[in-house]
Amino acid sequence: MNEPKTTPKISQAMVEAYDEYTHLTLDRRSFMDKLTKLAGSGAAAAIIAPMLAANSARAAIVAADDKRLRTKDVVFSGPAGDIKGYRAKLADVSGKLPAVIIIHENRGLNDHIRDVARRIALEGFVALAPDLLSTAGGTPSDEEKARDMIGALDPNAAIAEGVATIEYLKKDNGTNGKVGVVGFCWGGGVVNDLAVNSPDLGAGVAYYGRQPKAEDVAKIKAPLLLHYAGLDTRINAGIDAYKKALDDNGKTYEIYVYDGANHAFNNDTSEARYDKKAADLAWTRTIAFFKKNLS
Protein backbone atom coordinates (compact mmCIF):
# COMPACT_ATOMS: atom_id res chain seq x y z
CA MET A 1 0.00 0.00 0.00
CA ASN A 2 1.42 3.41 -1.01
CA GLU A 3 2.03 5.96 1.69
CA PRO A 4 0.07 9.19 1.24
CA LYS A 5 2.14 12.01 -0.20
CA THR A 6 2.60 15.05 2.00
CA THR A 7 3.25 18.59 0.87
CA PRO A 8 6.70 19.81 1.96
CA LYS A 9 6.64 22.64 4.46
CA ILE A 10 7.60 26.03 3.06
CA SER A 11 9.79 28.08 5.38
CA GLN A 12 10.36 31.82 5.40
CA ALA A 13 13.96 31.17 4.30
CA MET A 14 12.61 29.51 1.15
CA VAL A 15 10.37 32.48 0.42
CA GLU A 16 13.30 34.84 0.90
CA ALA A 17 15.47 32.73 -1.41
CA TYR A 18 12.79 32.97 -4.08
CA ASP A 19 12.59 36.73 -3.59
CA GLU A 20 16.36 36.97 -3.98
CA TYR A 21 16.13 34.94 -7.17
CA THR A 22 13.31 36.96 -8.73
CA HIS A 23 14.37 40.44 -7.67
CA LEU A 24 18.07 40.48 -6.93
CA THR A 25 21.11 38.53 -8.12
CA LEU A 26 20.45 34.85 -7.53
CA ASP A 27 20.30 32.82 -10.77
CA ARG A 28 18.02 29.84 -11.36
CA ARG A 29 20.65 27.18 -10.69
CA SER A 30 21.84 28.87 -7.49
CA PHE A 31 18.26 29.26 -6.35
CA MET A 32 17.50 25.59 -6.85
CA ASP A 33 20.74 24.62 -5.08
CA LYS A 34 19.78 26.81 -2.14
CA LEU A 35 16.21 25.54 -2.13
CA THR A 36 17.42 21.93 -2.20
CA LYS A 37 19.53 22.54 0.91
CA LEU A 38 16.63 24.23 2.67
CA ALA A 39 14.13 21.54 1.63
CA GLY A 40 16.41 18.62 2.40
CA SER A 41 16.25 17.01 -1.03
CA GLY A 42 16.02 17.75 -4.71
CA ALA A 43 12.65 16.04 -4.88
CA ALA A 44 11.20 18.31 -2.20
CA ALA A 45 12.72 21.38 -3.87
CA ALA A 46 11.11 20.38 -7.17
CA ILE A 47 7.70 20.33 -5.46
CA ILE A 48 8.22 23.59 -3.57
CA ALA A 49 9.59 25.73 -6.42
CA PRO A 50 6.26 25.87 -8.35
CA MET A 51 4.43 26.69 -5.12
CA LEU A 52 6.67 29.74 -4.64
CA ALA A 53 6.26 30.84 -8.25
CA ALA A 54 3.09 32.10 -9.85
CA ASN A 55 0.94 29.43 -11.47
CA SER A 56 -0.79 30.72 -14.58
CA ALA A 57 -3.10 27.69 -14.58
CA ARG A 58 -4.86 28.75 -11.40
CA ALA A 59 -8.43 29.91 -11.99
CA ALA A 60 -9.21 33.58 -12.39
CA ILE A 61 -11.33 35.27 -9.74
CA VAL A 62 -13.33 37.00 -12.50
CA ALA A 63 -13.74 34.89 -15.62
CA ALA A 64 -12.40 36.31 -18.87
CA ASP A 65 -15.87 35.95 -20.45
CA ASP A 66 -17.82 37.42 -17.51
CA LYS A 67 -21.00 38.85 -19.07
CA ARG A 68 -21.03 41.78 -16.66
CA LEU A 69 -17.99 43.23 -18.43
CA ARG A 70 -16.84 44.44 -21.79
CA THR A 71 -13.18 43.65 -22.32
CA LYS A 72 -10.86 44.19 -25.25
CA ASP A 73 -7.25 44.50 -26.24
CA VAL A 74 -6.25 48.05 -27.10
CA VAL A 75 -3.31 49.82 -28.72
CA PHE A 76 -2.43 53.46 -28.13
CA SER A 77 0.51 55.73 -28.86
CA GLY A 78 3.44 55.99 -26.48
CA PRO A 79 6.62 58.08 -26.57
CA ALA A 80 8.64 55.29 -28.20
CA GLY A 81 5.99 53.41 -30.17
CA ASP A 82 2.65 51.70 -29.70
CA ILE A 83 1.63 50.48 -26.24
CA LYS A 84 -0.62 47.44 -26.06
CA GLY A 85 -3.02 46.94 -23.20
CA TYR A 86 -6.08 45.18 -21.84
CA ARG A 87 -9.18 47.23 -21.09
CA ALA A 88 -12.26 46.33 -19.06
CA LYS A 89 -15.43 48.14 -17.99
CA LEU A 90 -18.97 47.37 -16.92
CA ALA A 91 -21.18 46.30 -19.81
CA ASP A 92 -24.35 48.03 -18.63
CA VAL A 93 -22.97 51.51 -17.88
CA SER A 94 -23.03 54.22 -20.54
CA GLY A 95 -21.93 57.22 -18.48
CA LYS A 96 -18.41 58.42 -17.83
CA LEU A 97 -16.45 56.47 -15.23
CA PRO A 98 -13.24 57.12 -13.32
CA ALA A 99 -10.26 55.22 -14.68
CA VAL A 100 -7.66 53.01 -13.01
CA ILE A 101 -4.41 51.82 -14.59
CA ILE A 102 -3.00 48.50 -13.42
CA ILE A 103 0.81 48.24 -13.58
CA HIS A 104 2.02 44.67 -13.77
CA GLU A 105 4.67 42.85 -11.77
CA ASN A 106 8.05 41.95 -13.24
CA ARG A 107 6.35 39.14 -15.19
CA GLY A 108 4.69 41.59 -17.56
CA LEU A 109 1.05 41.73 -18.64
CA ASN A 110 -0.16 38.21 -17.90
CA ASP A 111 -3.50 36.56 -17.19
CA HIS A 112 -3.33 37.38 -13.49
CA ILE A 113 -3.01 41.11 -14.19
CA ARG A 114 -5.85 40.90 -16.69
CA ASP A 115 -7.89 39.29 -13.92
CA VAL A 116 -7.02 42.17 -11.58
CA ALA A 117 -8.19 44.60 -14.27
CA ARG A 118 -11.54 42.79 -14.46
CA ARG A 119 -11.90 42.92 -10.68
CA ILE A 120 -11.37 46.68 -10.74
CA ALA A 121 -13.79 47.14 -13.62
CA LEU A 122 -16.52 45.37 -11.63
CA GLU A 123 -16.11 48.05 -8.98
CA GLY A 124 -17.19 50.76 -11.43
CA PHE A 125 -13.96 51.88 -13.09
CA VAL A 126 -12.58 51.86 -16.59
CA ALA A 127 -9.62 49.56 -16.02
CA LEU A 128 -6.58 49.49 -18.29
CA ALA A 129 -3.57 47.24 -17.85
CA PRO A 130 -0.78 48.38 -20.19
CA ASP A 131 1.99 46.07 -21.31
CA LEU A 132 5.12 48.04 -20.45
CA LEU A 133 7.12 45.51 -22.45
CA SER A 134 5.26 46.50 -25.63
CA THR A 135 8.16 48.32 -27.28
CA ALA A 136 10.49 45.44 -26.36
CA GLY A 137 8.31 42.99 -28.26
CA GLY A 138 5.56 42.42 -25.70
CA THR A 139 5.22 40.14 -22.69
CA PRO A 140 6.43 36.61 -23.53
CA SER A 141 4.78 33.46 -22.20
CA ASP A 142 8.03 32.50 -20.44
CA GLU A 143 7.96 34.41 -17.15
CA GLU A 144 11.72 34.06 -16.65
CA LYS A 145 12.27 35.76 -20.00
CA ALA A 146 9.75 38.43 -18.98
CA ARG A 147 11.73 39.10 -15.78
CA ASP A 148 14.91 39.47 -17.81
CA MET A 149 13.17 41.89 -20.17
CA ILE A 150 11.82 43.95 -17.26
CA GLY A 151 15.32 44.07 -15.79
CA ALA A 152 16.65 45.43 -19.08
CA LEU A 153 14.06 48.21 -19.35
CA ASP A 154 15.15 51.82 -19.10
CA PRO A 155 13.33 53.03 -15.95
CA ASN A 156 12.78 56.44 -17.48
CA ALA A 157 11.18 54.88 -20.54
CA ALA A 158 8.79 52.89 -18.34
CA ILE A 159 7.84 56.06 -16.49
CA ALA A 160 7.25 57.90 -19.76
CA GLU A 161 4.97 55.11 -20.98
CA GLY A 162 3.07 55.19 -17.70
CA VAL A 163 2.59 58.95 -18.02
CA ALA A 164 1.38 58.44 -21.61
CA THR A 165 -1.17 55.90 -20.34
CA ILE A 166 -2.47 58.42 -17.82
CA GLU A 167 -2.87 61.03 -20.56
CA TYR A 168 -4.57 58.51 -22.86
CA LEU A 169 -7.22 57.68 -20.26
CA LYS A 170 -7.63 61.26 -19.11
CA LYS A 171 -8.74 62.21 -22.63
CA ASP A 172 -10.82 59.08 -23.22
CA ASN A 173 -14.49 59.81 -23.87
CA GLY A 174 -15.54 56.96 -21.58
CA THR A 175 -13.84 58.37 -18.51
CA ASN A 176 -14.56 61.33 -16.25
CA GLY A 177 -10.98 62.55 -16.72
CA LYS A 178 -9.80 61.30 -13.34
CA VAL A 179 -7.15 58.57 -13.46
CA GLY A 180 -5.69 56.46 -10.69
CA VAL A 181 -2.97 53.84 -10.85
CA VAL A 182 -2.33 50.67 -8.88
CA GLY A 183 0.79 48.55 -9.19
CA PHE A 184 2.24 45.40 -7.69
CA CYS A 185 5.87 44.54 -6.94
CA TRP A 186 7.84 46.14 -9.82
CA GLY A 187 4.62 47.90 -10.72
CA GLY A 188 4.34 49.28 -7.19
CA GLY A 189 7.67 51.01 -7.70
CA VAL A 190 6.38 52.39 -11.00
CA VAL A 191 3.33 53.81 -9.17
CA ASN A 192 5.65 55.77 -6.89
CA ASP A 193 7.61 56.98 -9.92
CA LEU A 194 4.43 58.09 -11.66
CA ALA A 195 3.33 59.98 -8.55
CA VAL A 196 6.59 61.91 -8.78
CA ASN A 197 6.42 62.46 -12.54
CA SER A 198 2.73 62.99 -13.35
CA PRO A 199 0.89 66.00 -11.89
CA ASP A 200 -2.26 64.66 -13.58
CA LEU A 201 -2.38 61.47 -11.52
CA GLY A 202 -5.55 61.41 -9.42
CA ALA A 203 -4.55 58.73 -6.90
CA GLY A 204 -1.84 56.11 -6.54
CA VAL A 205 -1.87 52.71 -4.81
CA ALA A 206 1.44 50.87 -4.50
CA TYR A 207 1.59 47.27 -3.34
CA TYR A 208 5.02 46.47 -1.85
CA GLY A 209 6.73 48.84 -4.25
CA ARG A 210 10.19 50.36 -4.29
CA GLN A 211 10.17 53.89 -2.89
CA PRO A 212 11.26 57.01 -4.81
CA LYS A 213 14.22 59.16 -3.82
CA ALA A 214 13.43 61.36 -0.82
CA GLU A 215 14.40 64.49 -2.73
CA ASP A 216 11.76 63.72 -5.39
CA VAL A 217 8.83 63.37 -2.97
CA ALA A 218 8.13 67.12 -3.05
CA LYS A 219 6.92 66.70 -6.66
CA ILE A 220 4.10 64.34 -5.66
CA LYS A 221 0.60 65.78 -6.08
CA ALA A 222 -1.65 62.73 -5.85
CA PRO A 223 -2.85 61.11 -2.61
CA LEU A 224 -1.14 57.77 -2.04
CA LEU A 225 -2.11 54.45 -0.48
CA LEU A 226 0.92 52.29 0.30
CA HIS A 227 0.57 48.59 1.13
CA TYR A 228 3.54 46.67 2.55
CA ALA A 229 4.04 43.07 3.62
CA GLY A 230 5.29 42.64 7.17
CA LEU A 231 7.88 40.00 6.20
CA ASP A 232 9.18 41.88 3.16
CA THR A 233 12.43 43.15 4.67
CA ARG A 234 13.95 44.08 1.31
CA ILE A 235 11.24 46.60 0.35
CA ASN A 236 10.38 47.63 3.90
CA ALA A 237 13.89 48.96 4.47
CA GLY A 238 12.81 52.09 2.59
CA ILE A 239 9.57 52.79 4.44
CA ASP A 240 10.89 55.07 7.18
CA ALA A 241 12.74 57.39 4.81
CA TYR A 242 9.74 57.56 2.48
CA LYS A 243 7.34 58.29 5.32
CA LYS A 244 9.59 61.05 6.63
CA ALA A 245 9.82 62.65 3.19
CA LEU A 246 6.04 62.46 2.77
CA ASP A 247 5.51 64.04 6.19
CA ASP A 248 8.16 66.70 5.67
CA ASN A 249 6.51 67.72 2.40
CA GLY A 250 2.95 67.66 3.71
CA LYS A 251 1.73 64.93 1.36
CA THR A 252 -1.56 63.05 1.66
CA TYR A 253 -0.96 59.35 2.16
CA GLU A 254 -1.91 56.20 4.02
CA ILE A 255 0.50 53.38 4.88
CA TYR A 256 -0.48 49.89 5.96
CA VAL A 257 1.88 47.06 6.88
CA TYR A 258 0.28 43.60 6.91
CA ASP A 259 1.88 41.57 9.68
CA GLY A 260 2.91 38.05 8.76
CA ALA A 261 2.41 38.61 5.02
CA ASN A 262 5.06 38.13 2.36
CA HIS A 263 5.96 40.16 -0.69
CA ALA A 264 3.38 39.45 -3.43
CA PHE A 265 0.69 38.63 -0.85
CA ASN A 266 -2.00 39.87 -3.25
CA ASN A 267 -1.08 37.45 -6.04
CA ASP A 268 -3.50 34.54 -5.68
CA THR A 269 -1.64 32.54 -8.35
CA SER A 270 1.33 32.16 -5.97
CA GLU A 271 0.28 29.44 -3.55
CA ALA A 272 3.05 29.94 -0.99
CA ARG A 273 3.01 33.75 -0.82
CA TYR A 274 -0.67 34.59 -1.28
CA ASP A 275 -2.28 35.74 1.95
CA LYS A 276 -6.06 35.93 1.52
CA LYS A 277 -6.70 37.88 4.74
CA ALA A 278 -4.13 40.55 3.90
CA ALA A 279 -5.14 40.61 0.23
CA ASP A 280 -8.84 41.05 0.99
CA LEU A 281 -8.23 43.85 3.49
CA ALA A 282 -5.82 45.66 1.19
CA TRP A 283 -8.25 45.31 -1.71
CA THR A 284 -11.13 46.77 0.30
CA ARG A 285 -8.94 49.72 1.25
CA THR A 286 -7.77 50.12 -2.36
CA ILE A 287 -11.26 50.28 -3.86
CA ALA A 288 -12.49 52.67 -1.15
CA PHE A 289 -9.45 54.89 -1.75
CA PHE A 290 -10.07 55.09 -5.49
CA LYS A 291 -13.77 55.77 -5.03
CA LYS A 292 -12.98 58.56 -2.61
CA ASN A 293 -10.36 60.24 -4.79
CA LEU A 294 -11.55 59.61 -8.37
CA SER A 295 -15.34 59.98 -8.24
Secondary structure, DSSP 8 states (H G I E B T S, - for coil): -----------HHHHHHHHHHHHSS--HHHHHHHHHHHHSSHHHHHHHHHHHS--TTS--SS-TT-TTEEEEEEEEEETTEEEEEEEEEETT--S-EEEEEEE--TT-S-HHHHHHHHHHHHTT-EEEEE-TTGGGT---S-HHHHHHHHHHS-HHHHHHHHHHHHHHHHT-TTEEEEEEEEEETHHHHHHHHHHHH-TT--EEEEES-----GGGGGG--S-EEEEEETT-HHHHTTHHHHHHHHHHTT--EEEEEETT--TTTT-TT-TTT--HHHHHHHHHHHHHHHHHHH-
